Amino acid sequence: MNTKMFNSKKDGNELKYTVDQAFYQIGYGPFQQNMAMLSCAGIGLGSYQIISFIINLPKIKEAISSTNDNFIWVNPIIGLFLSQIIGGFYWTYIGNKYGRKKASIYSVFLNLVNNISFFFLPTSTVWLNIHAIVLGFSIGTNISTDIQCLMILHYVKKSNHPI
């Protein structure tokens, strides 16, 4: 164990204590910090996408010029939340089989690709519904893996249980 890492630094009369030193002393290391950043990235991307999707629905409706309000409002939102449930089950299965870290990495990647594709989305109702389904599927991991990874980080150090 490197004891220099845990020593406080003196600069004149001031005693300095870094955030990294605090994390290391309570048992969090680089692995836990990486998992926390990965979990927060998944949760943040998913939240951002849902908000941007729902806020932009009126503009998308104007661009499509459809008279069928149910097709514009109801179908994407129902598809979003139903595919979120299905995505939760799928990412739980992937997390249990291959580890929550891999499931979280894959879902963050899918979130990122889906988020970038939203800006190039053609103005058609079919693509809008497909985007909503993929969005829901990719953010289904928030509850099944990302939040669980964030909650069990301190247990990993004690039990040596792989995430």
C-alpha positions, 0 to 999 in steps of 0.5 A: 500500500502506498502510504504517500497517497494517504499523507496530507500535504502541507503548504505553509500553515494550510493542510490540504486533503484531496478528494482522491485521498478521501475516496481511497480512505473510505474504500473507493478506488479507480474501479469504483470511480469509473463505475460511478462515472459510467452509471451517471453517464447512462442515467444522464444520457437517458434523462436528457433524451427523454426530456429532449424527445418530449419537448421536441414532439410539438415541433416534430408534429408541425414538421410532419403536418399530420392530422392524426394526433394519436399517431404523433403523441400517443404511439411514441410515448407508449412505445417509449415506456413499453420498450423501456420495460422490455429493455429493463428485462433485457439489460438485466439478463445481460447484466446477470450473464456478462456483468453489469459493467458490460451491460452498462457500457453497451447501453451507454453506447446505444444511448449515445448513438441514439442521441446523435441519431435524433438530430438526423431523424427524418421527419416521418412518423415511422422514424419517430416511433422507431426512435422512441422504441430504441430510446426506451430500450436503451434507457431501460438499463437505468434501473436494471444496471446503472442504479444498481451499479451505483448502489452496490459499489461499496459492497464490492470492496468488502465481498469481492463479488464481481459486478 
